[in-house]
Amino acid sequence: MVRRSALLMACVIGAFAVAGCSHDVNPVRDTFASMGAAAKVPPAPDFVVASRSYEQGDYIPVGIRQPPRKYPARTPEQIKAVEGQLDAARNRTDAQGRAVLRESAAPSN
């Protein structure tokens, strides 16, 4: 009988120890808080409360059709045209950089 009660007590202590690591359910913290020995948790600052909306979840709903796009997707021809513009801008920037390097490498008299 003593052995069984010791085993039961070890299981209860182990459960309390493991539950102490839990964030939501913490019987050790709750026991100390009920005795007045726990630290007081300050309320969240106003900017934290205002920046976090708890009414709406931060998840993407599943099974709900998303609203249509404001602008249609670009066609492959439009994508190629934009890539050409970006390549031209890169080439201009590279040419300007090379010109600055040449000027800075030239000896100044």
KEFI-921852 format. One record per residue (C-alpha): residue in three letters; x, y, z. Coordinates in steps of 0.5 Angstrom, whole numbers, plus 500, padded with zeros to 3 digits. Layout:
BEGIN
ALAXYZ ...
This chain:
BEGIN
MET500500500 VAL506505502 ARG509503495 ARG503505491 SER502511495 ALA509513494 LEU508512486 LEU502516486 MET505522490 ALA511521485 CYS506522479 VAL502528482 ILE509531483 GLY511530476 ALA505532473 PHE506539477 ALA513539475 VAL511538468 ALA505543468 GLY509548471 CYS512549464 SER506550461 HIS504557459 ASP496557460 VAL495552465 ASN501552471 PRO498550478 VAL505552481 ARG504559479 ASP497559481 THR498556487 PHE503562489 ALA499567486 SER493565490 MET498565496 GLY500572494 ALA507570493 ALA507571485 ALA509577481 LYS504582479 VAL503582471 PRO503589469 PRO497590463 ALA500591456 PRO501598454 ASP496602450 PHE500601443 VAL501594444 VAL493593445 ALA492598439 SER496594435 ARG494587436 SER487586434 TYR484579437 GLU477580434 GLN480577427 GLY485572427 ASP492572423 TYR490566419 ILE488565412 PRO481563411 VAL481556408 GLY475555403 ILE473562402 ARG474565395 GLN479571395 PRO476578392 PRO478579385 ARG485583384 LYS484590382 TYR489589376 PRO489583372 ALA496579372 ARG501581367 THR501577360 PRO508574358 GLU509580353 GLN508585359 ILE513581363 LYS518581358 ALA517589357 VAL518590364 GLU525586364 GLY527590358 GLN526596362 LEU530594368 ASP536591364 ALA536598361 ALA536601368 ARG541596370 ASN546598364 ARG545605365 THR547605372 ASP553600371 ALA556605366 GLN555611371 GLY559607376 ARG564605371 ALA565612369 VAL566614376 LEU571609377 ARG575611371 GLU575619374 SER577617381 ALA582612378 ALA585618374 PRO591621377 SER589628379 ASN594634378 
